[in-house]
Amino acid sequence: MNTITIPKKITKGDELVVISKKEYEQYLRAKKIGKPTLKDAIDEGLRDLREGRVSPVFSSAKAAIHYLHRQAKKVR
């Protein structure tokens, strides 16, 4: 087995993991799929607010359920 010594000056004290480039690229692709960035999520929320796709504040769970039933009737 080959041994490589990496100076602490380069790693700044962090631990390193060595994997193949192919595995690293697969990891990056998997990480990107289906996970919006924080900025994307904030932009989507602001767009929903501008377009009125928000529900009011409810005083109880019963009031929230009543609101949802009324909204469902409008859609049908």
Stockholm file with secondary structure:
# STOCKHOLM 1.0

chainA/1-76         MNTITIPKKITKGDELVVISKKEYEQYLRAKKIGKPTLKDAIDEGLRDLREGRVSPVFSSAKAAIHYLHRQAKKVR
#=GR chainA/1-76 SS CCCCCCCHHHHTTCCCCCCCHHHHHHHHHHHHTTCCCHHHHHHHHHHHHHTTCCCCCCSSHHHHHHHHHHHHHHHC
#=GC SS_cons        CCCCCCCHHHHTTCCCCCCCHHHHHHHHHHHHTTCCCHHHHHHHHHHHHHTTCCCCCCSSHHHHHHHHHHHHHHHC
//
